[in-house]
Amino acid sequence: MHSQTSKLMKYLVIIEETKTGYSAFSPDLPGCIAAGSSKEEVEKNMKDAVAFHLEGMNHEELEIPQPHSFSTYLEVPA
């Protein structure tokens, strides 16, 4: 593995409630997903999944995607 200065990256993670718990994904990291039985568990699992995903990309000497997604809430009449 090549040496590289470690820096913090901030990726948007979408968490959705499912019939059996929660699932999560990051639009900036295609294929990086996680699940858990609680919000806390899915957040921890997703943090681990992102770290593993980026570690694999580093190992393969692939370019690490820059975070570019964002979120907002819109209020509309229902």
DAZITA-V691332 format. One record per residue. N is the residue number from 1. PHI is phi as a letter, one per 40 degrees, with the letter a starting at -180 (999 if undefined). NEAR is the number of other C-alpha atoms within 10 Angstrom. D_FIRST is the distance of its C-alpha to the first C-alpha in Angstrom with 1 decimal. Layout:
BEGIN
((N PHI NEAR D_FIRST) (N PHI NEAR D_FIRST))
END
This chain:
BEGIN
((1 999 8 0.0) (2 c 7 3.8) (3 c 6 6.5) (4 a 7 9.2) (5 c 4 12.5) (6 c 6 13.2) (7 b 6 16.4) (8 c 5 18.7) (9 b 9 19.5) (10 b 9 22.8) (11 b 18 23.2) (12 c 15 26.6) (13 b 21 27.0) (14 c 14 30.2) (15 b 18 31.8) (16 b 13 34.6) (17 c 14 37.1) (18 b 11 37.7) (19 c 6 40.3) (20 b 10 38.2) (21 i 14 36.3) (22 a 19 33.7) (23 b 22 30.9) (24 a 20 28.4) (25 a 21 26.3) (26 b 19 24.8) (27 c 16 26.2) (28 c 17 23.2) (29 b 18 20.7) (30 d 10 22.5) (31 g 10 22.3) (32 c 18 21.2) (33 b 21 24.2) (34 a 21 25.5) (35 a 23 28.9) (36 a 19 30.9) (37 c 14 34.5) (38 b 14 34.8) (39 c 17 33.6) (40 c 11 31.8) (41 c 16 30.1) (42 c 23 28.9) (43 c 20 27.6) (44 c 14 25.6) (45 c 18 24.4) (46 c 24 23.5) (47 c 16 21.5) (48 c 12 19.5) (49 c 19 19.2) (50 c 19 18.0) (51 c 13 15.3) (52 c 13 14.2) (53 c 18 14.7) (54 c 17 12.6) (55 c 15 9.7) (56 c 12 10.1) (57 c 14 10.5) (58 c 16 7.3) (59 d 11 5.6) (60 c 11 8.4) (61 f 11 8.1) (62 c 11 11.5) (63 c 9 13.6) (64 c 14 14.3) (65 c 13 18.1) (66 c 11 20.3) (67 c 14 22.9) (68 a 10 26.2) (69 c 11 28.3) (70 a 10 31.1) (71 b 8 33.9) (72 a 4 37.6) (73 b 5 40.7) (74 b 5 43.8) (75 c 5 47.3) (76 b 5 49.6) (77 c 3 53.0) (78 b 3 53.0))
END
